[in-house]
Amino acid sequence: MTSLNRLAHKVAIVTGAASGIGSATARLFADEGATVIAVDRPGSAIATVHADQPRIVPLAQDVTGEGAPEAIVVAALAAGGGLDILFNNAGVSANALGELTTDAQWDNTFAVNVRAVFRLCRAAIPALRERAATTGRARIINTASVMAQRTDIGLSAYTASKHAVAGLSKTLALELGKYGITVNYLLPGAIHTGMTAASFQDEKIRAVWAKKAALRRLGQPIDMARSVLLLASDEADFITGHGLVADGGLTLRT
Ligand SMILES: NC(=O)c1ccc[n+]([C@@H]2O[C@H](COP(=O)([O-])OP(=O)(O)OC[C@H]3O[C@@H](n4cnc5c(N)ncnc54)[C@H](O)[C@@H]3O)[C@@H](O)[C@H]2O)c1
């Protein structure tokens, strides 16, 4: 698809940008003209994976680190002189029956999927407000999951964390609307990424999930990146507090 330069002159933070949805979104944002601070864990591929795209500035940073939110915002201001878009996407999954879920599994899931998202939103709000005061708009987009609406066996910590992302996003939308900042969240279905690679390696499992979706296929990271771009674009000025289901019709059936 040809770039329409829809994010020209904008500065974006994308977390979880070394792999899957975050990687595809960082690239699409940069292709659309944005300067992108691409954040992922030290030891991930973040230092090298976007080396061919000069508008992507890699930042090796664990989002759960104590000073991480401030370091990430500082990097955005240094690279782009402001902040227009925050895409909180880094996430981890946990799979265990509720009765077998350990404190460590619960805490780790919430540390990455909820606490780090909240803390980076909080740290970024002053810069987003400043930008919105001059340009009229700024964006927060958080990656939830269809598990922000539904659930499955073995997903108590993950599902609870993604419901929390929805609740946080809606509340921030209410609080930040008066500044021209929209806050929305993405609900991906079954997407072929690093997180799901192990199970989707099995052709039978892949086929089952593809068949469940109305579109009869798994989602790809680029499908999610395009959905995030919709929410990030200027065209989405009047959309806030919205959970965008991007699942190819996976959850239509009752
Ligand atoms: N793949 C799916 O089917 C699916 C479905 C619904 C929601 N999601 C959500 O999409 C988001 C992206 O996941 P993905 O599917 O692209 O998986 P992925 O594993 O390919 O990418 C996730 C990235 O987040 C990074 N990350 C994890 N913890 C981090 C930390 N503490 N600090 C910095 N970076 C960290 C990982 O290193 C990885 O690069 C997650 O929030 C996930 O819950 C995925």
The ligand as an ORCA input file, in Angstrom:
! r2SCAN-3c Opt
* xyz 0 1
  N      -1.084    -12.111     19.129
  C      -2.350    -12.112     19.477
  O      -3.138    -12.976     19.053
  C      -2.873    -11.045     20.399
  C      -4.254    -11.009     20.644
  C      -4.763    -10.030     21.482
  C      -3.922     -9.116     22.063
  N      -2.584     -9.165     21.832
  C      -1.742     -8.159     22.476
  O      -0.927     -7.537     21.507
  C       0.208     -6.949     22.151
  C       1.440     -7.246     21.328
  O       1.694     -8.623     21.354
  P       2.125     -9.468     20.056
  O       1.036    -10.421     19.793
  O       2.601     -8.570     19.003
  O       3.285    -10.358     20.708
  P       4.874    -10.332     20.520
  O       5.359    -11.256     21.586
  O       5.215    -10.614     19.109
  O       5.282     -8.832     20.857
  C       5.245     -8.334     22.172
  C       6.504     -7.495     22.389
  O       6.394     -6.891     23.673
  C       7.689     -6.922     24.247
  N       7.629     -6.823     25.697
  C       7.081     -7.721     26.565
  N       7.324     -7.341     27.820
  C       8.037     -6.176     27.756
  C       8.606     -5.318     28.717
  N       8.480     -5.588     30.022
  N       9.263     -4.214     28.299
  C       9.403     -3.945     26.977
  N       8.895     -4.730     26.007
  C       8.228     -5.845     26.404
  C       8.271     -8.265     23.816
  O       9.688     -8.301     23.944
  C       7.779     -8.346     22.376
  O       8.725     -7.811     21.455
  C       0.216     -7.505     23.569
  O      -0.266     -6.515     24.456
  C      -0.758     -8.671     23.497
  O      -1.346     -8.944     24.730
  C      -2.041    -10.116     21.003
*
